Amino acid sequence: MRIITLLLCSMTAVFYGQATYTSANFASVGDSFYITTPEPSALQLDYTVTGAGIAWDYSALVPQTQELIAWSNPNDSGYKTVWCFLNGFFFNCNSQFNANFNLANTATDGLVLQGFGLTNVVNHLNKTNAALQNKMIGAQVTLNGTTVPFVVSYTDPDDLYQFPMNFGDTATQPFAINANLSSFGFPVQIQSTGQRTNLVEGWGTLVTPFGSFANVLKLKSTLVQTTTITVDGTPQTTTTTTVSYQWFDPAHKIPVLEASGNLVNNQWVPTTVRFMDIQRCLTPQAAFAYVPVQPDFNPTNNGVTVNFVNLSSNYMASSWDFGDNTPLSTLENPSHTFVCPGLQEVTLTVTNTFCEPDQVNTFTIPVFVSDSQNAFTTSVTVTDTQLSADRTLTGTTYQWLDCDNNNAPIPNATGQVFTPTADGNYAVQLSTNGCVAVSDCYPFAALGNTGFTQGNSRLVPNPTTGVFSITGAASAQIQKIVVWDLLGKPVANSTDISHLAAGWYMVQWETDEGVFHQKIIKQ
């Protein structure tokens, strides 16, 4: 009788010790959880121990960073319209979309891939009584300062979990996804295929810094993935095997502990450890990235839009200073339009208001906005009669300056074109979008009353390789010749300029009829 009693007790313990985890236990729309990543020492622990009735104790994990993950309605992700359009669902978009997706979460706020930027990357999933499938990824693609929505559907969904989970269950499912970005101007194609094998390999109790769990299942998820990235027609293929150990408690809607890593020479090497947690006062760490990584001013748009990705941890509030005297932004992942080229010091300040007192951290990155089209040029074209600023951007204002008078503004000289009334050196102050710049000083030799009517006189040949001559009426009885460079310095006093560097020069000559000027180009 005693043996029978012990056997019954043992069978009862086994029966009640093994949990069952169903789709109803898993997260739904509106759920959110704090996930903590412990200090790197966590990677030294053994997460492979498994079997029946195991007591896993990871209470020694030391929290380091924390994030809030949320599960949302895929209708709110911003990618429904694009998905329906690409699949031809013009009149039944809502019904088709809702039939395919009922859950979404953010995969990453942003990343840079093959030189272009992806932001707001969102997984679109479908949870049923039998499985949780990842079926589509939506992202914002940034190219040349322009951001557009982009979706990639799995041709074979990735079955993340099978339901219900019971000890000993195993399942292997293939997956495939293919993204061709050529239509967006990126000569990039990404193809990924593989299979995921899920094995519920253990059950028992678990302890983490969050608490004790008396009834958990341990899932081993093995992902074998072959990815081919083709850039400009050149493919590069890699195959990786990732193993993730996850502990599930039916009382909680996500894994209460997860340790992931890669198989390297048949040896599992952990790379990340995360556990479900309470909100904690942890030191904030500010960090961010931005796309495009090489922003370039676009004259058509009169600026360039840069998307900033907040990579900070342990924070509840953000403040962005874009370094261009524009108002601060408190958005988590803002977009900002820079209207001037040049270097801007962008600073992110994050605050953990859960702490008492608040804890603050800042991070600064210099963002350089190029001007490949030279829209903000400060060059000036000088003719025989006037100076003309080359910048033509809409809204530009001009103020001509007298370089020989400490750059004093010249009254009423506020047009793009300026006609001096006296010899001298002149510059122009340009203001576009509130960005002010001053050109170099340009020499100008003002013409006398006869100078503007020098008739048929010409410098020939022009351009010249060295020696030129003066033809026409004004060439009679030349008394003096002076050749000036761009800085207003006399560099020659004859018609032979073969010793001068290539460029353009101003030739001045005196005759009985007056003083004359013409531009000549030395090749």
Secondary structure, 3 states (H helix, E strand, C coil): CHHHHHHHHHHHHHHHHCCCECHHHCCCCCCEEEEEEECHHHHHCCCCCCCCCEEEECCCCCEEEEEEEECECHHHCCCHHHHHHHCCCCCCHHHHHHHHCCEEEEEEEEEEECCEEEEEEEEEEEECCCEEEEEEEEEEEEECCEEEEEEEEEEEEEEEEECCECCCCEEEEEEEEEEECHHHCCCEEEEEEEEEEEEEEEEEEEEECCEEEEEEEEEEEEEEEEEEEEECCEEEEEEEEEEEEEEECCCCCCCCEEEEEEEECCEEEEEEEEEEECCCCCCCECCEEEECCCCECECCCCEEEEEEEECCECCCEEEEECCCCCCCECCCCCEEEECCCEEEEEEEEEEECCCCCCEEEEEEEEEEEECCCCCCCCCEEECCCCEEECCCCCCCEEEEEEHHHCCEECCCCCCCEECCCCCEEEEEEEEECCEEEECCCEEECCCCCCHHHCCCCEEECCCECCECEEECHHHCCCCEEEEECCCCCEEECCCECCCCCCEEEEEEEEECCEEEEEEEEEC
